[in-house]
Amino acid sequence: MKALSIQIVPAQPGFFTVIDLGDVKEVEIGEPVIAWRIETYSKERTDDLFSACFAITVDGDAVSNCIGVQNPDNTVTVFEESTYRSLAELQEQRYPKG
């Protein structure tokens, strides 16, 4: 599927990637997000459009194990999942102790 449009939008300060280190069962803050790439596509056989948003860091696209972003208010948004009150809450939900 080919994108109808691709836009790069500067990110407001305070967004950081969130990385899932599955081998050690931890989530951590990664690099600052400096921009967002918004790709817009058309759905097959309809006039409907949908867009996908990707974090961009100083190194380019976020690393493959980036699962979301920490927002400026320290909440954490996991892509296509949910928003958590903090990185600690996400850690507990994803890798409960005990």
C-alpha positions as CSV (number, residue, x, y, z in Angstrom):
1,M,0.0,0.0,0.0
2,K,1.4,3.3,-1.0
3,A,1.0,6.4,1.2
4,L,-1.1,9.2,-0.3
5,S,0.9,11.7,1.7
6,I,3.7,11.8,4.2
7,Q,4.1,14.8,6.5
8,I,6.9,15.6,9.0
9,V,5.6,17.7,12.0
10,P,8.0,19.0,14.7
11,A,7.3,17.5,18.1
12,Q,6.7,19.6,21.2
13,P,9.5,19.3,23.8
14,G,9.0,16.6,26.4
15,F,8.2,13.5,24.3
16,F,10.5,10.5,24.7
17,T,10.4,7.0,23.2
18,V,9.6,4.1,25.5
19,I,11.6,1.0,24.9
20,D,10.6,-2.6,25.8
21,L,13.6,-4.7,26.9
22,G,11.8,-8.0,26.8
23,D,14.9,-10.1,27.4
24,V,15.3,-8.4,30.9
25,K,11.5,-7.7,31.3
26,E,11.9,-4.0,31.7
27,V,10.5,-0.9,30.0
28,E,12.6,2.3,29.9
29,I,12.8,5.8,28.5
30,G,14.7,6.1,25.2
31,E,15.6,9.1,23.1
32,P,13.7,12.4,22.8
33,V,11.1,12.6,20.0
34,I,12.0,15.5,17.7
35,A,9.3,15.1,15.1
36,W,6.4,13.0,14.0
37,R,6.0,11.4,10.6
38,I,2.4,11.2,9.6
39,E,1.5,8.8,6.7
40,T,-2.0,8.9,5.2
41,Y,-3.4,6.0,3.2
42,S,-6.7,5.2,1.5
43,K,-8.7,2.1,2.5
44,E,-9.2,-0.3,-0.4
45,R,-12.6,0.0,-2.2
46,T,-13.7,3.0,-0.1
47,D,-13.2,6.7,0.0
48,D,-12.1,6.4,3.7
49,L,-8.6,7.5,4.8
50,F,-6.5,6.5,7.7
51,S,-3.3,7.9,9.1
52,A,-0.4,6.4,11.1
53,C,2.0,8.4,13.2
54,F,5.6,7.5,13.8
55,A,8.1,9.0,16.3
56,I,11.3,10.4,14.8
57,T,14.5,10.9,17.0
58,V,17.8,12.5,16.1
59,D,18.9,9.0,14.8
60,G,15.9,8.8,12.5
61,D,13.0,6.3,13.0
62,A,12.6,5.0,16.6
63,V,14.2,1.7,17.3
64,S,12.2,-1.5,16.5
65,N,11.5,-2.2,20.2
66,C,9.9,1.2,20.7
67,I,6.4,0.5,22.1
68,G,5.2,4.0,22.7
69,V,6.1,7.4,24.1
70,Q,6.3,9.2,27.4
71,N,4.3,12.4,27.1
72,P,5.3,15.8,28.5
73,D,3.1,15.2,31.6
74,N,4.9,11.9,32.3
75,T,2.0,9.7,31.2
76,V,3.0,6.9,28.8
77,T,1.1,6.1,25.6
78,V,1.7,2.6,24.2
79,F,0.9,2.5,20.5
80,E,-2.4,0.9,19.7
81,E,-2.9,-0.1,23.3
82,S,-3.5,2.3,26.1
83,T,-2.2,5.3,28.1
84,Y,-0.7,4.7,31.6
85,R,-0.2,7.2,34.4
86,S,3.5,6.5,34.5
87,L,6.4,4.4,33.3
88,A,6.2,2.5,36.7
89,E,2.5,1.6,36.0
90,L,3.4,0.4,32.5
91,Q,6.2,-1.7,34.0
92,E,3.9,-3.3,36.6
93,Q,1.2,-4.0,34.0
94,R,3.6,-5.5,31.4
95,Y,5.9,-7.4,33.7
96,P,4.2,-7.9,37.1
97,K,6.4,-8.9,40.0
98,G,5.8,-12.2,41.7
